[in-house]
Amino acid sequence: MLAAQAGSAVLVTALTGALAPVGVAALVLAACARPWRGREAAASPAGPPLALGLGFLAGFVATHGLPRLAGASLRDELAWSALALAGLAALRARRGALPLLLQGLVSALLPWFLLDFQRTRHWERLEGVLWSAALALVLFLSWTLLGAHEQRRARPAAVLGWTTMTALAAGAYVLSGSVQIAQLAGALAAALGTCAALALWRRAAGLGPAGVAPFIVLHLGLTWCGRFISELSLAGFVLLALAPLGVLAGRAVPASRARLAAGVEGLVPPLIALVALLLERAAATASSSSSYPY
Amino acid sequence: MKLLVASTLVAGLAGLSAALPSSAPSTPAAGETFAIDNAHSTVIFRTKHLGISEAYGRFNSITEDSQLVLDAEPSKSSLRLVVAAESVDTGLADRDKHLRNADFFNAKEHPEIVFESKKISGKADALEVSGELTFLGVTKSVTAKARQVGKGDTAFGDHRAGFVADFTFSMADFGVAFVKQSPGAVGPEVSVTVSLECIRK
């Protein structure tokens, strides 16, 4: 009886964790896109960044409570950082992406501050500088390249691909040893999926350059959580970090073959994440001597 | 966490025992400093699993930062106990990996569980050790019941004192993620027993 209650409580938490970001993201998108006015009605570009930032926060609160300020950990700081960035991106959404200088500044500072514990406790001085620089570079390049991609030709397929990719990444985080990080990735996938549903309905929109900001910060931030506070393998970490850039493969397809390009955009990121998931599964199976269902 | 609590208790006990003649062959000088003998000290814990059984585990490493100051006046004794979170050992590698992880001890971000005593009172066979436990970056007051097991010169040519302490805390108080995300699966309370063997410096 008690075990059954515990099992149902876990299920309720999982459902709440999935429904909360969907509900909040849907409300935000509805307020910004006003879908009742028809598919062609102009939508505020502030919708996707706000939907992602607030939707992720809703998933965080539903599964773990409000992110902490006192005794904050990497994942708490990540949630607050993404929310602040989402707000900033939403405020400037009509002008497109955030200024390049600001993107560079945020990209440089985020890994430096969020991974402070790694620099002070686990990395040698030079190692810390190299890791921080590499993570900042990946964040900056991903942000600018994907922002430019969304500015040029935002397509629902890309958002759908990122949604599936993030859901697969959640599986890799579970195998790396953390249910919590997996749940947070699930919250991001749920918010992204809501954006994808609206984008599919409108048949044109994607996240937009403003929506890329919270998405890429949250996605890469979760890979940092997986690698540095969980036990995600280096190969899985690298693959998941680079997976969002898979949408750029669609640019190799001639412009005349739009459907094929959309298919490539939607398939490459989840395929890369799937490889990461399978690698993580193989590593977990190899190191496991017995089953451990919690 | 458990280690910290246990060590706090131990320290309190040590202070009391110093003041008491019961098991101690000699009254300690004022403020004698003891190191914790990791090889002969243990921190074990137990918590409910699914509400139907109790699961046990231990921490294998008490760090060198730990220290007991034993005084004839228990109130002047103190204990600092530092446990390496990554040394958790439940006899199942996959579970230990999960416990070291962000869901429980978050050992990479918060590698140490620290207990600092604030007040030690009572007698050697019934000590009360109050102090602050820092776990997952959160500091809370905890109180442990402790007792002195023994104290005296040993065949190794040194002077040792031993204590055992017990305390209970709520994982939710320290923000253990798994308790929130999977209510009823584990805990919510954890009982800790700390057994310390301390060597006078």
Interface residues (C-beta under 8 A of the other chain):
Chain A: L2 A3 Q5 A6 G7 A9 V10 T13 G17 T63 H64 G65 R68 A70 G71 A72 S73 L74 R75 F117 Q118 R121 H122 S176 G177 S178 V179 Q180 I181 Q183 C225 F228 I229 S230 E231 S287 S288 S289 S290 S291 Y292 Y294
Chain B: L50 G51 I52 L92 A93 D94 R95 K97 H98 R100 N101 A102 D103 N106 K108 E109 H110 P111 L136 G137 V138 G175 A177 F178 K180 Q181 S182 P183 G184 A185 V186
